[in-house]
Amino acid sequence: MQPEDSDLVKQIRAGDWQAFNALYDRYRDFVFRQIGYLAPALASIEDLYQEVWLRVVRVLREDGPEIRHVRAWLYRIAVNVCRDALRRKRRRFWQRLQFAAAPDNPVSKPSAPKSFADGIELRQDLEKAIRSLSPRQREVFVLKEIEGLTHAEIAEALGISVGTSKATLFQAVQALRQRLAPADASDATSTQDES
């Protein structure tokens, strides 16, 4: 029988790094997926992944408050790491923009956008629709529908109420339906017009 997450945390805080290995093995795929969902446009998911685990180690070395829901806590760390990376990316963008706009600096032509990875069209459409959600809607949708967290776990991870989690999920699902439905709706309309 595997030890509970809370027992692993206690063991890690007591200096048992084998327990950390067990925690890492249990949640490494979860953390990696979350970073991929939260920051798909960032340059290096691997760097963000490593930063998440470094923060986990830093927190667990300290004698802090009890961590009741480890999965939600790990998600919160992943969210914070991704938000920090996005802030840095925005800051660098504005710095480059200001540099390029300076009168004594020539502005180079922008590079062509990279093509989307090959894959199944439906999956691409769904991933695109999920990426188009607001950050909060995307977070709640991914945690609930893909990772299977409860609304209570989502609320704790994101620092929101359970009601807000439910309402945000409803809004996300509605937005996804609208974004994915036009192809079906236009097909149905054109079929009716031809009859």
N, C-alpha and C positions, 0 to 999 in steps of 0.2 A: 504494500500500500504506500502510495506517495504521500509525503508530508504536505500539510496544508501550507498555503502561501504565507500565512501569518507566522507559522512555525519557522519557515525558511528565513523570513525577515529577522526573527528573534535570533536564530542561529548565526546569521550573517553579522548582526550587531554584536554578537558575542565573539566574533573573530573566526567563525567557521566559513572559510571561503569555498569549501566544497558545496555548501548550501547555496552560495552565490552561483556556482556553476549549474546547479539544479534549477535555480530560478531563471537563469539565462537560457538554458535549454528549453524550459517550459514556455518562455515568452519571446524568444528571439524572432520567430516568424511573425507573431502578432505585431511587434514593434516595427519590423521592417515594412509590413503591409501598411501600417498606419502612416508611416512617413511617405510611402508611395502615394497614398490617397490624399494626404494633407498638402504635400509639396511636390506634385509631379513635375513642375516646371523648373525646379531648382537643379543646379548643376550636378551635385553629387549626393545622392541619397545615402551612399555608404558613409560619407563624412558625417551626415546628420545622424545616422544610425549609431556611429561610434560616439558622437557627442551625447546622445541619449543615455547610453550605458555608462559613460563617464560621470554624468550627473547622478545616475542611480547609485554608483559606487560612492560618490561624495556624500550623498544624503544618508546612505546606510552606514557609513563610517561614524556618523554622528549619533548621539543618543537622543533622537527626536521623538515626536509623538507617534503613537501607534498608527500603522497603515492598515486600515480595515479592508479595503478593496484594492489589492495589488494591481490588477489589470487596469482598473480605472486610474490609479495613481501613475502607472507607466504611460497610459495614454496622455494624461495631463502633462507629463514631462515631454513626451513626443510633440504635443501641441506647442508647448513653450519653445522647444528647440526650433521647430519649423517657423514659428512666428518671429523668433530672433533672426533666423536666416533670411526671412522675407524682408525684415526691416533693414538688414545689412545690404541686401540686394537693391532695395529701393534707394537707400542712401547712396550707393555706388552709382546707380542709374542717374540720379539727380546731379551728382558730382560730374559724371561724364557729360551730361547734357549742358551743364553750366560751362564746362571747359570747351565743349564744341561750339557753344554759342558765343564765346568770347570773340571780339572782332579780329584779333590777331591770330586766331587758330583756324586753319582750313577744316571744313566739315567733310568727312569722308562719306562715301555712299554706304548706306546700310547693307548688311549682308542679307542674302536671300533666306527666308525662313526654312527651317529643316522640315523634311517630310515626316508624316506620321508613321509610326512603326506598322509593319504589315500585321494583319490579324483579321479576325472575323469582323465583318461590317457591323453586325448587331452589337458586339462587344465594344467596338469603337464608338458607336453612336451612344451607347449607355455611358461609357466612360466620359465622353464629351459632355453629355447631359449632366452627369454628376459633377464634373468640374465647373459647369456653368452655375451651379447652385451658389448661394452666398456661403462664405466660410462656415458660419454657424450651422446652416442647413446641411452642408456637406458633412460636418463633424457628426451631427446627430444621426443623419441617415446612415453613414458608414458604421458608426458604433452600434446602432440598433439592428439594421437589416443585414449587414455583412458580418459584423463581429458578434452579434447576438447579446449585447449587453442589455440589462434591464434599464428602464427609465430612471430608477434610483441610482444605478451605477453611472449612467450618463450624467445625471444631475450632479453627482459628486465630482466626477471627472472635469466637468466644464464649469462648475460653480454656478449652476442655475437651478431653478426649482423643477420638480418632476412635471408639473403642469406646463412649464415652458418647454421642457424636452418633448412632451407629447404634441404640443402645438407646433413646434418647429418641425417635428417629423411629419406632421400632417401637411404643413406648407411645402416641405421638400418633396413629398410624394406628389402633391398637386402640381408643383413646378415640373417635375420629371414627366408626369403624364402629358402636360401641355407641350413639352419639348419633344417628346417621342411620338406623340399622336399625329402631328400634322402630316406625316408621310402616309399614315393609314387613312386619315380623313380626306386627304386630297385624292387618294386612290379610289375611295368610296364615292366621292363626288364625281370624279371623271367617269366612273363606271355607270353611275345613275344618269349622267348626261348623255352617254352613248346609247342608252336603252330607248 
